[in-house]
Amino acid sequence: MMTTNRTSHILAALVTATLGTTLVAAPVAEAGPLKARQGAQDARIDQGVSSGELTGRERAALRGEQRAIDQARDRALANDGKIGNREAKRLTKAQNRASKDIHRAKHNARSKN
């Protein structure tokens, strides 16, 4: 099943190709995939807390990092409800950094117990 977002991107590409214009519309990311990844990272933090792999300080720092990413996403969406390429790249980089931080915190020598 083709999603609406994918369909709209294909339609926009066809219209642009048909018109023969040299202008290229900047693709716009949707918040859905970004939000889903945030949820997955939150679940990883929860799992680390329940297994004792994360200390209270580590949990607080990781939650703060997730909160900052959520706020950046909300700011990007505030203007027109869309996330442009530049913002999407910035958010993806922040999520990649947060993912590495979660991994490091879960696999370091510190533990809750």
N, C-alpha and C positions, 0 to 999 in steps of 0.2 A: 504494500500500500504506500503510495507516494504521499508525503506530508505536504501540508499547505505551504510551508516555508520553502521546501524544495521546488514545488510547483511554481511558486511566485518567482524564484530565482531563474528557473528555466524559461518562464514566460518573459521575464525582463531581458534575458539574454537573446531570445528570439526577436523581440521587438527591437532591441538595439542593433542586432545583425541585419534585420530587415530594413531599418531606416538608414543603415550605412553611415551612421554618425561616428565621429571620432571621440565623442565624449564617452567616458566610462563611468558608470554609476558605481559609487563605493558600496560594496556589499555590506549588509548590516546583520550583525549577529543578534540572536534572540537571547533573552535571559534564561530560558528553560535549561539548556545544557549547562550553563554556568551554575545555575541554582542546583541542578542535580549533582554536579560534582561537589559542590559545597556540602550537600547532604551526605554524600559518600565519605567525605573527609570528616564530617562531624561524627559519623558512625565509627570511623577508625579511632577517633579520640575516645568515644564512649567505650569501645572495646578495650582500649589501652587502660582506661581507668578501671574497668571491671576486672581485668586480668591482673592488675597491680603493676603493669609495665610503666605507667605514668605516675609521677608524684603530683601532689596538689599544685605545686608551682608550675610544673610542666603543663599540666592541664589548663591552668589559668592563662599561661602565655599562649598556648595553642588556640584556646577559645578567643583570646583577644585578637590574634592574627586572623581568625575566621571572621570575627565581627568587623574588622577593618576591611576585609575583602567584600563583605556584604554591603557595607556603607559605600564603598567605591562603586559597586555595581548599582546601588540605588541612585547615587549621584549621576552616573552615566545615563541612567534611564529617565532621570527627572526632566530633562528638556523636552524630548520628543517621544519617549517610550521605547527608544531603540538604542542599541549599543553599536557604535561605529567600529570600523576596523582597528583604529588606534587604541580605543578603549578596550576592545576585546583582547588585543595582544597584551596590553598592560595587565588586564585581569587574569589572563591565562598564565602569564609570568608569575604573578602573585600566587596563584593557585599551585603552580609547580613548586615554588619556593616553600609554600606552606606544606605541601605533600612531603617534601624532603625533610622539613622540620619535624613533622609527625613521625616519619620513619626513624630519624636520628634519636628523637626523644624516647620512642618505644624500644629502641635497641641499644641504649646506652647502659652503663653499669648501675644507674640509679633505678630504684624501684620503690613502690609504695610500702612494701613489707620490709 
